[in-house]
């Protein structure tokens, strides 16, 4: 496998990232979903894995083809190593054994397990029977313990009842909330093809003249590629429980426990950053569906969450951190109005508490108060890519970073996967994907143009005025932003309508 990583790059049948992805309207390209791999648990096993990865790159990737080849090879070597040495998870193979041993008692399972071992039976069947037996014995022991404690006078029966009662409630609620799609492959493909397709892809956007312009940045943008420390900091903060992409099934735990993989990934990220092109191997993902409300036979009632590969998440996280640092140092981001998706800033709880205080003050003082709640429909999914590029220019983001983001959103593909089916790859032509590390910041930057408009003194006067102890009005409040949701606050309906009209004009001009 060392030779697999050090082999010469083959240029045959390797697609360049600059080349256009072929048309997917025929729905012929389906994702190859890998089975979940089991990761080693003991430190000794991990040290063996770490020794295995003491590899070096003989050819530093300098072209798009080499970067794609390096990414694909690294993912293949990692997956094959762990799947061969520690196995993989295949839940579908247990269906046959589940029906076979469904009604067996613990005594019967012991006999079956002993018979399978004596006759060198199927290893998968032995593992299944052993696991089912352990679960059954564990359940019986728990029942015996409860039976013993119920006759004891030293047990807190109220505490025991509460634990069991709320445990059953949680299980009941979990079953009720886990709703799965009941629609078919054709309906799912048609809906998401329409939802993700570009609308007027060549449409141009211009920031209206009535939106104030930012001054030139005082702190320049750091265009250097992310350092090894920056990359490892991102990996350290990523949650080990995060779902890996089904296309490679590589967990972030591999990067957390194998330092050399971070070195190898750093070289790939440096090459992609310097080239200004996001490799095509990273621009494929899978989207799962989480039920929100109403019927399960309508795809619109599900929230799509995109599962990207871990290396792409690390790459976009580094890109997000650099952009946010630039915006923060130049005071381009509004922290008082927008609270959603803003790191190191008090979240939406502060807005909610502040609004509750305003309502209570108006009630006690017998003052007029008008609050309008705005909820944008599919706000993330309707964001036009050309608008994103224009917003980046508005915030003085340098062209190399702008082109890197443009490359990321050009011909990005995703497959909608459920328990019953998976669609072919669908090209994403609009919107920022939920689950992508860069999406929240791009959405906030797009909405920040309107925030800069309404934060002016003339619109601030339309808000709800607070009074100090001497009765002097101060600190008017007129707008609360919760990511894509908003609350418009004023003392009179007329003033509230003026703010809503400005928001409507803002939407007509294209941003929303």
GIVEN-V284790 format. One record per residue. N is the residue number from 1. RES is the residue in one small letter. PSI is psi as a letter, one per 20 degrees, with the letter a starting at -180 (999 if undefined). D_LAST is the distance of its C-alpha to the last C-alpha in Angstrom with 2 decimals. Layout:
N,RES,PSI,D_LAST / N,RES,PSI,D_LAST
//
This chain:
1,x,h,50.19 / 2,x,g,50.71 / 3,x,h,51.53 / 4,x,h,48.33 / 5,x,h,46.29 / 6,x,j,48.66 / 7,x,q,49.13 / 8,x,q,48.48 / 9,x,p,45.07 / 10,x,p,45.27 / 11,x,i,43.26 / 12,x,p,43.98 / 13,x,k,41.25 / 14,x,p,38.72 / 15,x,p,35.36 / 16,x,q,33.85 / 17,x,h,30.31 / 18,x,h,29.87 / 19,x,q,30.84 / 20,x,q,28.32 / 21,x,p,28.26 / 22,x,q,30.01 / 23,x,p,28.35 / 24,x,j,27.86 / 25,x,h,27.60 / 26,x,i,31.19 / 27,x,l,30.35 / 28,x,i,33.50 / 29,x,o,32.55 / 30,x,q,32.76 / 31,x,q,32.53 / 32,x,n,35.81 / 33,x,p,35.34 / 34,x,q,37.95 / 35,x,q,39.78 / 36,x,p,39.32 / 37,x,q,41.86 / 38,x,p,44.00 / 39,x,q,44.15 / 40,x,q,47.51 / 41,x,g,48.14 / 42,x,q,51.21 / 43,x,h,51.29 / 44,x,g,54.03 / 45,x,h,51.90 / 46,x,h,49.03 / 47,x,h,51.50 / 48,x,g,52.71 / 49,x,h,49.19 / 50,x,h,48.70 / 51,x,h,51.98 / 52,x,h,50.86 / 53,x,j,47.84 / 54,x,m,49.95 / 55,x,r,48.85 / 56,x,q,48.11 / 57,x,p,46.20 / 58,x,h,48.69 / 59,x,o,46.12 / 60,x,p,43.19 / 61,x,p,40.14 / 62,x,i,39.26 / 63,x,r,37.70 / 64,x,h,34.83 / 65,x,g,37.43 / 66,x,h,39.30 / 67,x,g,36.30 / 68,x,g,35.39 / 69,x,g,39.06 / 70,x,g,39.38 / 71,x,g,36.38 / 72,x,g,37.71 / 73,x,g,41.24 / 74,x,g,40.46 / 75,x,g,38.56 / 76,x,g,41.40 / 77,x,g,44.12 / 78,x,g,42.57 / 79,x,g,42.03 / 80,x,h,45.46 / 81,x,g,47.22 / 82,x,h,45.95 / 83,x,h,46.16 / 84,x,h,49.75 / 85,x,h,50.94 / 86,x,j,49.18 / 87,x,r,48.11 / 88,x,r,44.86 / 89,x,p,43.40 / 90,x,n,43.57 / 91,x,h,42.98 / 92,x,h,43.64 / 93,x,i,47.25 / 94,x,i,48.03 / 95,x,g,47.61 / 96,x,g,51.10 / 97,x,h,52.73 / 98,x,g,50.91 / 99,x,h,52.46 / 100,x,h,55.79 / 101,x,k,56.24 / 102,x,g,54.27 / 103,x,j,57.32 / 104,x,q,59.45 / 105,x,r,60.86 / 106,x,h,61.21 / 107,x,g,64.84 / 108,x,h,64.05 / 109,x,h,61.31 / 110,x,g,63.82 / 111,x,g,66.24 / 112,x,g,63.60 / 113,x,g,62.43 / 114,x,g,66.04 / 115,x,g,66.79 / 116,x,h,63.76 / 117,x,h,64.74 / 118,x,h,68.38 / 119,x,j,67.53 / 120,x,l,64.82 / 121,x,a,62.19 / 122,x,p,58.59 / 123,x,h,56.94 / 124,x,h,53.65 / 125,x,h,55.60 / 126,x,g,57.55 / 127,x,g,54.41 / 128,x,g,52.92 / 129,x,g,56.18 / 130,x,g,56.63 / 131,x,g,53.14 / 132,x,h,53.57 / 133,x,g,56.96 / 134,x,g,55.68 / 135,x,g,52.97 / 136,x,g,55.59 / 137,x,h,58.09 / 138,x,h,55.54 / 139,x,g,54.65 / 140,x,g,58.37 / 141,x,h,59.04 / 142,x,g,56.28 / 143,x,h,57.76 / 144,x,h,61.21 / 145,x,g,60.03 / 146,x,h,58.49 / 147,x,h,61.70 / 148,x,g,63.76 / 149,x,h,61.77 / 150,x,h,61.75 / 151,x,j,65.50 / 152,x,q,65.47 / 153,x,i,65.80 / 154,x,j,64.17 / 155,x,p,60.68 / 156,x,n,57.90 / 157,x,h,57.25 / 158,x,g,54.39 / 159,x,g,52.51 / 160,x,g,53.28 / 161,x,g,52.09 / 162,x,g,48.79 / 163,x,g,48.11 / 164,x,g,48.90 / 165,x,g,47.15 / 166,x,h,43.79 / 167,x,g,44.10 / 168,x,h,44.40 / 169,x,g,41.49 / 170,x,g,39.19 / 171,x,g,40.36 / 172,x,g,39.82 / 173,x,h,36.26 / 174,x,g,35.50 / 175,x,h,36.83 / 176,x,h,34.81 / 177,x,i,31.47 / 178,x,n,32.11 / 179,x,p,30.90 / 180,x,q,30.80 / 181,x,p,29.23 / 182,x,j,31.54 / 183,x,r,29.88 / 184,x,a,31.32 / 185,x,g,30.55 / 186,x,g,29.74 / 187,x,g,27.21 / 188,x,g,25.51 / 189,x,g,25.48 / 190,x,g,24.13 / 191,x,g,21.24 / 192,x,h,20.04 / 193,x,g,20.78 / 194,x,h,18.39 / 195,x,h,15.69 / 196,x,i,16.04 / 197,x,q,16.72 / 198,x,q,14.80 / 199,x,o,13.09 / 200,x,m,14.30 / 201,x,h,15.29 / 202,x,j,16.59 / 203,x,p,13.63 / 204,x,q,13.79 / 205,x,q,11.53 / 206,x,p,13.19 / 207,x,p,12.63 / 208,x,q,13.48 / 209,x,h,17.07 / 210,x,i,16.58 / 211,x,p,14.99 / 212,x,q,18.23 / 213,x,q,19.31 / 214,x,q,20.92 / 215,x,r,24.65 / 216,x,q,26.20 / 217,x,p,26.68 / 218,x,h,30.03 / 219,x,o,30.16 / 220,x,q,29.75 / 221,x,p,27.84 / 222,x,o,30.29 / 223,x,i,30.16 / 224,x,q,33.09 / 225,x,q,32.70 / 226,x,p,32.62 / 227,x,r,36.14 / 228,x,g,38.07 / 229,x,g,37.83 / 230,x,g,34.04 / 231,x,g,33.82 / 232,x,h,36.39 / 233,x,h,34.68 / 234,x,g,31.49 / 235,x,h,33.71 / 236,x,h,35.63 / 237,x,i,32.60 / 238,x,q,31.31 / 239,x,p,32.41 / 240,x,h,35.35 / 241,x,i,34.23 / 242,x,q,31.01 / 243,x,p,31.00 / 244,x,r,31.90 / 245,x,p,30.42 / 246,x,i,32.52 / 247,x,h,32.96 / 248,x,i,35.29 / 249,x,k,35.78 / 250,x,o,36.35 / 251,x,q,35.80 / 252,x,i,35.06 / 253,x,h,38.53 / 254,x,g,40.08 / 255,x,h,38.56 / 256,x,h,39.47 / 257,x,i,43.08 / 258,x,n,43.81 / 259,x,h,43.45 / 260,x,h,44.33 / 261,x,h,41.28 / 262,x,h,39.20 / 263,x,g,41.24 / 264,x,g,40.70 / 265,x,h,36.93 / 266,x,g,36.88 / 267,x,h,38.50 / 268,x,g,36.00 / 269,x,h,33.01 / 270,x,g,34.79 / 271,x,g,35.33 / 272,x,g,31.73 / 273,x,g,30.50 / 274,x,h,33.07 / 275,x,h,32.37 / 276,x,j,28.63 / 277,x,p,28.03 / 278,x,p,27.05 / 279,x,q,29.83 / 280,x,h,29.16 / 281,x,h,31.11 / 282,x,i,28.36 / 283,x,k,25.55 / 284,x,p,26.71 / 285,x,r,25.90 / 286,x,q,26.28 / 287,x,p,23.91 / 288,x,r,25.43 / 289,x,p,24.27 / 290,x,p,24.52 / 291,x,p,24.91 / 292,x,g,22.74 / 293,x,r,24.15 / 294,x,b,25.89 / 295,x,q,27.63 / 296,x,j,28.04 / 297,x,j,28.33 / 298,x,o,24.60 / 299,x,h,22.60 / 300,x,i,19.42 / 301,x,j,21.33 / 302,x,q,21.59 / 303,x,p,19.57 / 304,x,p,19.89 / 305,x,p,21.28 / 306,x,p,22.10 / 307,x,o,25.56 / 308,x,r,25.95 / 309,x,q,29.32 / 310,x,g,30.58 / 311,x,h,31.16 / 312,x,h,27.53 / 313,x,h,26.49 / 314,x,g,29.00 / 315,x,g,27.74 / 316,x,h,24.04 / 317,x,g,25.24 / 318,x,g,27.32 / 319,x,g,24.50 / 320,x,g,22.25 / 321,x,h,25.23 / 322,x,g,25.89 / 323,x,g,22.38 / 324,x,h,22.26 / 325,x,g,25.82 / 326,x,g,24.96 / 327,x,h,22.02 / 328,x,g,24.27 / 329,x,h,27.30 / 330,x,j,25.60 / 331,x,l,23.90 / 332,x,i,20.36 / 333,x,p,18.91 / 334,x,p,18.76 / 335,x,i,20.87 / 336,x,h,21.45 / 337,x,g,18.02 / 338,x,p,16.40 / 339,x,i,18.91 / 340,x,q,17.33 / 341,x,k,18.27 / 342,x,o,20.33 / 343,x,q,23.92 / 344,x,k,26.92 / 345,x,p,25.08 / 346,x,p,25.86 / 347,x,b,23.36 / 348,x,i,21.80 / 349,x,h,25.39 / 350,x,g,25.78 / 351,x,g,22.85 / 352,x,g,24.28 / 353,x,h,27.78 / 354,x,g,26.79 / 355,x,h,25.15 / 356,x,h,28.30 / 357,x,g,30.41 / 358,x,g,28.66 / 359,x,g,29.16 / 360,x,h,32.76 / 361,x,g,33.41 / 362,x,h,32.23 / 363,x,g,34.45 / 364,x,g,37.45 / 365,x,i,37.20 / 366,x,l,36.45 / 367,x,q,33.42 / 368,x,p,30.52 / 369,x,p,27.23 / 370,x,p,23.88 / 371,x,p,21.23 / 372,x,p,17.97 / 373,x,p,16.32 / 374,x,p,12.62 / 375,x,o,11.88 / 376,x,p,8.54 / 377,x,p,9.85 / 378,x,l,10.08 / 379,x,g,7.44 / 380,x,h,9.71 / 381,x,i,10.45 / 382,x,j,7.36 / 383,x,p,6.99 / 384,x,p,8.71 / 385,x,h,12.04 / 386,x,h,12.56 / 387,x,h,9.69 / 388,x,g,11.51 / 389,x,h,14.71 / 390,x,h,13.77 / 391,x,h,12.70 / 392,x,g,16.04 / 393,x,h,17.86 / 394,x,h,16.45 / 395,x,j,18.00 / 396,x,k,21.18 / 397,x,p,21.21 / 398,x,q,24.17 / 399,x,h,24.02 / 400,x,h,26.03 / 401,x,h,23.52 / 402,x,g,20.64 / 403,x,h,22.76 / 404,x,g,23.59 / 405,x,h,19.99 / 406,x,g,19.59 / 407,x,h,22.77 / 408,x,h,21.60 / 409,x,j,18.64 / 410,x,o,20.82 / 411,x,k,22.58 / 412,x,p,21.92 / 413,x,q,23.53 / 414,x,q,23.76 / 415,x,p,26.07 / 416,x,p,25.54 / 417,x,p,28.76 / 418,x,a,30.42 / 419,x,h,34.01 / 420,x,h,35.01 / 421,x,r,33.25 / 422,x,p,30.96 / 423,x,r,28.96 / 424,x,r,29.32 / 425,x,p,26.97 / 426,x,p,23.54 / 427,x,p,21.66 / 428,x,o,18.16 / 429,x,i,16.04 / 430,x,r,12.48 / 431,x,q,11.07 / 432,x,p,13.07 / 433,x,p,16.08 / 434,x,p,17.22 / 435,x,i,20.63 / 436,x,p,20.06 / 437,x,h,21.23 / 438,x,i,18.84 / 439,x,g,15.55 / 440,x,g,15.31 / 441,x,g,15.95 / 442,x,h,13.45 / 443,x,g,10.62 / 444,x,h,12.32 / 445,x,h,12.68 / 446,x,g,9.06 / 447,x,i,8.61 / 448,x,h,12.10 / 449,x,g,11.35 / 450,x,h,10.32 / 451,x,h,13.22 / 452,x,h,15.51 / 453,x,g,14.91 / 454,x,i,15.73 / 455,x,i,18.55 / 456,x,r,20.66 / 457,x,h,23.85 / 458,x,h,23.08 / 459,x,h,20.22 / 460,x,h,22.18 / 461,x,i,24.98 / 462,x,i,23.07 / 463,x,a,23.16 / 464,x,p,25.98 / 465,x,p,29.04 / 466,x,q,31.36 / 467,x,q,35.06 / 468,x,a,37.52 / 469,x,h,41.10 / 470,x,j,42.38 / 471,x,j,39.86 / 472,x,p,37.90 / 473,x,q,34.10 / 474,x,r,32.09 / 475,x,m,28.88 / 476,x,q,26.39 / 477,x,p,23.54 / 478,x,i,20.33 / 479,x,p,17.39 / 480,x,p,17.50 / 481,x,p,14.78 / 482,x,m,15.65 / 483,x,d,13.45 / 484,x,i,10.45 / 485,x,q,12.49 / 486,x,q,13.45 / 487,x,o,16.54 / 488,x,p,16.99 / 489,x,p,20.73 / 490,x,r,23.00 / 491,x,h,26.57 / 492,x,q,26.04 / 493,x,h,23.82 / 494,x,g,23.51 / 495,x,h,22.21 / 496,x,h,19.71 / 497,x,h,18.45 / 498,x,g,18.15 / 499,x,g,15.79 / 500,x,h,13.66 / 501,x,h,13.82 / 502,x,h,12.59 / 503,x,h,9.49 / 504,x,g,9.15 / 505,x,h,10.05 / 506,x,g,7.57 / 507,x,h,4.72 / 508,x,h,7.50 / 509,x,i,8.09 / 510,x,h,5.62 / 511,x,h,3.81 / 512,x,999,0.00
//
